[in-house]
Amino acid sequence: MIRDVTLGQYFPGSSFLHRMDPRSKILLMVFYVVTLFLGDTALSYGLLLVTTAAVILLTRISLKFYLRGLKPLLFIMVFTGILNMLYSDGEPLFEFWIFSVSWNGIFSALFMILRIVLMVLIMSVLTYTTSPLLLTGGLERLLHPLTYLRVPVHDFAMMMTIALRFIPTLLEETEKIMNAQKARGADFESGSLVRRAKALIPILIPLFVSAFRRAEELAVAMECRCYEGDRKNRTRFVEYRFTWRDLVGALFCAALLVGVILLNRVIVWNGVGV
């Protein structure tokens, strides 16, 4: 399960999406999520699914990494789907106890699961094709107007950078601690839920100690280098510029939005929506 968490990983490459401006990718990702919530018919979701598949192919990253990123969320997707299936209106197909299942509920559950899958996939595209440094720099540039309201934008961006940078490190540390505990006879998979939760205590304590130690070492290293991130008129090593790739991405997302809105008017299953 630990190896299936791909959040924070970056895969270097030279694809179309890798060379886009990080600010554009952040904005287009937000725009895609908004468009995703506007879809409410099978045809509109079909268009979103095909579009997401095309974007994944453009990244030139193996599909297995995207599928691995979905595994940790499998329980959430199934649980959300069941809730949507049981608490949707419509003529019931069958009933049991206080619950009833209808076609509307089934389609609602499928659409909700598909929505979660597509959202996770498009966010994975963003992190897989953008290094944490560029991603944080782009976010800081986008939020720069908030500095006039005395919002510590740079501090927020720096915290995000550090968090993304150390997620793979902490996951690797967790795996090492689990293997060490298993070598000493620890069992994390059998027994009741309470017993398995108690078995995690020997993992959490050394993990927290390791995380605080790394945080202290990083803070000392930054102080020794006289780091002043919020200093005014600070120059930047990477200068961001919008290119034709960003324009193509914007036009593509605009066409996707128009397509979803038009397909929402075509009702395949009457009364079915998410």
C-alpha positions as CSV (number, residue, x, y, z in Angstrom):
1,M,0.0,0.0,0.0
2,I,2.9,2.4,0.8
3,R,4.4,1.9,-2.6
4,D,1.0,2.7,-4.3
5,V,1.1,6.3,-3.0
6,T,2.4,8.3,-5.9
7,L,1.5,11.8,-4.6
8,G,4.4,14.2,-4.8
9,Q,6.3,12.2,-7.4
10,Y,7.7,13.8,-10.5
11,F,8.7,12.0,-13.7
12,P,11.2,14.1,-15.8
13,G,10.4,14.2,-19.5
14,S,10.1,16.4,-22.6
15,S,6.5,15.9,-23.5
16,F,4.1,18.7,-24.5
17,L,2.8,19.0,-20.9
18,H,6.2,18.9,-19.3
19,R,7.2,22.0,-21.3
20,M,4.1,24.0,-20.4
21,D,4.3,26.9,-18.0
22,P,3.4,25.7,-14.5
23,R,1.1,28.6,-13.9
24,S,-0.9,27.5,-17.0
25,K,-1.1,23.9,-15.8
26,I,-2.4,24.9,-12.4
27,L,-5.1,27.1,-13.9
28,L,-6.1,24.6,-16.5
29,M,-6.3,21.9,-13.8
30,V,-8.7,24.0,-11.7
31,F,-10.6,24.8,-14.9
32,Y,-10.9,21.1,-15.7
33,V,-12.2,20.3,-12.2
34,V,-14.9,22.9,-12.5
35,T,-15.8,21.5,-15.9
36,L,-15.9,18.0,-14.4
37,F,-18.5,19.2,-11.8
38,L,-20.6,20.6,-14.6
39,G,-21.1,17.3,-16.3
40,D,-24.3,15.5,-15.6
41,T,-25.0,13.1,-18.5
42,A,-23.4,10.0,-19.8
43,L,-22.3,11.7,-22.9
44,S,-20.6,14.6,-21.1
45,Y,-18.7,12.2,-18.8
46,G,-17.7,10.1,-21.9
47,L,-16.2,13.3,-23.4
48,L,-14.3,14.0,-20.1
49,L,-13.1,10.4,-20.0
50,V,-11.8,10.5,-23.5
51,T,-10.2,13.9,-22.9
52,T,-8.4,12.7,-19.7
53,A,-7.1,9.6,-21.5
54,A,-5.7,11.8,-24.3
55,V,-4.0,14.0,-21.8
56,I,-2.5,11.0,-20.0
57,L,-1.1,9.8,-23.4
58,L,0.4,13.2,-24.0
59,T,2.5,12.9,-20.7
60,R,4.3,9.8,-22.1
61,I,4.2,8.3,-18.6
62,S,3.2,4.7,-18.1
63,L,-0.4,4.1,-17.3
64,K,0.5,1.8,-14.4
65,F,1.7,4.8,-12.3
66,Y,-1.7,6.4,-12.7
67,L,-3.5,3.2,-11.7
68,R,-1.2,2.8,-8.7
69,G,-2.2,6.2,-7.5
70,L,-5.9,5.2,-7.5
71,K,-5.4,2.1,-5.3
72,P,-5.2,4.0,-1.9
73,L,-8.5,5.8,-2.8
74,L,-10.3,2.6,-3.7
75,F,-12.1,2.4,-0.3
76,I,-13.2,6.1,-0.5
77,M,-14.6,5.6,-4.1
78,V,-16.5,2.4,-3.2
79,F,-17.9,4.0,0.0
80,T,-19.0,7.2,-1.8
81,G,-20.6,5.1,-4.6
82,I,-22.6,3.0,-2.1
83,L,-23.9,6.2,-0.3
84,N,-25.0,7.7,-3.6
85,M,-26.6,4.5,-4.7
86,L,-28.6,4.1,-1.4
87,Y,-29.7,7.7,-1.0
88,S,-30.8,8.7,-4.5
89,D,-34.4,9.2,-5.5
90,G,-36.3,7.2,-8.1
91,E,-38.4,4.1,-8.5
92,P,-36.8,1.4,-6.4
93,L,-35.6,-1.8,-8.2
94,F,-35.4,-3.7,-4.9
95,E,-35.5,-2.8,-1.2
96,F,-33.9,-4.2,1.9
97,W,-34.3,-3.0,5.5
98,I,-34.6,0.8,5.3
99,F,-32.7,1.2,2.0
100,S,-33.8,1.0,-1.6
101,V,-31.8,0.8,-4.8
102,S,-33.0,2.5,-8.0
103,W,-31.6,3.0,-11.5
104,N,-31.0,6.6,-10.6
105,G,-29.0,5.5,-7.6
106,I,-26.9,3.1,-9.7
107,F,-26.1,5.7,-12.3
108,S,-25.4,8.3,-9.7
109,A,-23.0,6.0,-8.0
110,L,-21.2,5.2,-11.2
111,F,-20.9,8.9,-12.1
112,M,-19.6,9.9,-8.7
113,I,-16.9,7.2,-8.8
114,L,-16.0,8.3,-12.3
115,R,-15.8,11.9,-11.1
116,I,-13.4,11.0,-8.3
117,V,-11.2,8.9,-10.7
118,L,-11.0,11.6,-13.3
119,M,-10.2,14.2,-10.6
120,V,-7.4,12.1,-9.2
121,L,-6.0,11.4,-12.6
122,I,-5.9,15.0,-13.7
123,M,-4.2,16.0,-10.5
124,S,-1.7,13.2,-11.0
125,V,-1.0,14.6,-14.5
126,L,-0.1,18.0,-12.8
127,T,2.3,16.5,-10.3
128,Y,3.8,14.0,-12.6
129,T,4.8,16.5,-15.2
130,T,5.8,19.4,-12.9
131,S,8.7,19.4,-10.5
132,P,7.8,20.5,-6.9
133,L,10.0,23.5,-7.3
134,L,8.3,24.7,-10.5
135,L,4.9,23.9,-9.1
136,T,5.5,25.9,-6.0
137,G,7.0,28.8,-8.0
138,G,4.0,28.9,-10.3
139,L,1.6,28.8,-7.3
140,E,3.5,31.7,-5.7
141,R,3.3,33.7,-8.9
142,L,-0.4,33.2,-9.2
143,L,-1.0,34.2,-5.6
144,H,1.3,37.1,-5.7
145,P,-1.5,39.7,-5.7
146,L,-2.4,38.5,-2.2
147,T,0.8,39.9,-0.9
148,Y,-0.7,43.4,-1.1
149,L,-3.2,42.2,1.5
150,R,-0.2,41.1,3.7
151,V,-0.9,37.4,3.1
152,P,2.4,35.4,3.5
153,V,2.3,33.9,0.0
154,H,5.9,32.9,-0.1
155,D,5.7,31.1,3.3
156,F,2.7,29.2,2.1
157,A,4.5,28.2,-1.2
158,M,7.6,27.2,0.7
159,M,5.6,24.9,3.1
160,M,4.0,23.3,0.0
161,T,7.4,22.7,-1.6
162,I,8.8,21.1,1.6
163,A,5.7,19.0,2.0
164,L,5.7,17.7,-1.6
165,R,9.5,17.1,-1.4
166,F,9.3,15.0,1.8
167,I,6.2,12.9,1.0
168,P,8.2,10.3,-1.0
169,T,11.0,10.4,1.7
170,L,8.5,9.8,4.6
171,L,6.9,7.0,2.6
172,E,10.2,5.4,2.1
173,E,11.0,5.8,5.8
174,T,7.7,4.2,6.7
175,E,8.3,1.2,4.5
176,K,11.8,0.7,6.1
177,I,10.3,0.9,9.6
178,M,7.5,-1.6,8.7
179,N,10.0,-4.0,7.3
180,A,12.2,-3.7,10.4
181,Q,9.1,-4.4,12.6
182,K,8.1,-7.3,10.5
183,A,11.6,-8.8,10.9
184,R,11.0,-8.6,14.7
185,G,7.7,-10.5,14.4
186,A,5.2,-7.7,14.1
187,D,1.9,-8.5,12.4
188,F,0.0,-5.6,10.7
189,E,-2.5,-7.5,8.6
190,S,-4.2,-10.1,10.9
191,G,-6.5,-9.6,13.9
192,S,-9.3,-7.2,14.6
193,L,-9.3,-3.5,13.6
194,V,-8.4,-2.4,17.1
195,R,-5.5,-4.8,17.2
196,R,-4.2,-3.7,13.8
197,A,-4.5,0.0,14.9
198,K,-2.4,-0.8,18.0
199,A,0.2,-2.5,15.9
200,L,0.8,0.7,14.1
201,I,2.0,2.5,17.2
202,P,5.6,1.1,16.9
203,I,5.6,2.6,13.3
204,L,4.2,6.0,14.1
205,I,6.5,6.8,17.0
206,P,9.8,6.4,15.2
207,L,8.2,8.0,12.1
208,F,7.3,11.1,14.0
209,V,10.8,11.2,15.6
210,S,12.4,10.9,12.1
211,A,10.1,13.6,10.7
212,F,10.9,16.1,13.5
213,R,14.6,15.3,13.1
214,R,14.5,16.0,9.4
215,A,12.6,19.2,10.0
216,E,15.1,20.4,12.5
217,E,18.0,19.6,10.2
218,L,16.3,21.5,7.4
219,A,15.6,24.5,9.5
220,V,19.3,24.6,10.7
221,A,20.5,24.3,7.1
222,M,18.3,27.1,6.0
223,E,19.4,29.4,8.8
224,C,23.1,28.6,8.2
225,R,22.6,29.8,4.6
226,C,20.9,33.0,5.8
227,Y,17.7,32.1,4.0
228,E,15.3,35.1,3.6
229,G,12.5,33.9,1.3
230,D,10.2,36.9,1.7
231,R,12.9,39.5,0.9
232,K,11.8,42.2,-1.6
233,N,13.2,42.5,-5.1
234,R,14.6,38.9,-4.9
235,T,15.8,37.6,-8.2
236,R,14.7,34.2,-9.6
237,F,16.7,31.5,-11.3
238,V,13.7,30.4,-13.4
239,E,11.7,33.0,-15.4
240,Y,8.2,31.9,-16.4
241,R,6.9,32.8,-19.8
242,F,3.7,31.9,-21.5
243,T,4.2,30.1,-24.9
244,W,2.0,28.8,-27.7
245,R,1.7,25.5,-25.7
246,D,-0.2,27.4,-23.0
247,L,-2.5,29.0,-25.6
248,V,-3.2,25.6,-27.1
249,G,-4.0,24.2,-23.6
250,A,-6.4,27.1,-22.9
251,L,-8.2,26.6,-26.2
252,F,-8.5,22.9,-25.6
253,C,-10.0,23.4,-22.1
254,A,-12.4,26.1,-23.5
255,A,-13.5,23.6,-26.2
256,L,-14.0,20.9,-23.5
257,L,-16.2,23.2,-21.5
258,V,-18.4,24.1,-24.5
259,G,-18.6,20.4,-25.4
260,V,-19.7,19.4,-21.9
261,I,-22.4,22.1,-21.8
262,L,-23.8,21.1,-25.1
263,L,-23.8,17.4,-24.3
264,N,-25.5,18.1,-21.0
265,R,-28.6,18.9,-23.1
266,V,-28.7,15.4,-24.6
267,I,-30.4,13.2,-22.1
268,V,-29.6,9.5,-22.4
269,W,-31.2,8.3,-19.2
270,N,-34.0,10.6,-18.3
271,G,-33.7,12.2,-14.9
272,V,-30.3,10.7,-14.2
273,G,-27.6,13.1,-13.0
274,V,-24.8,13.5,-10.5
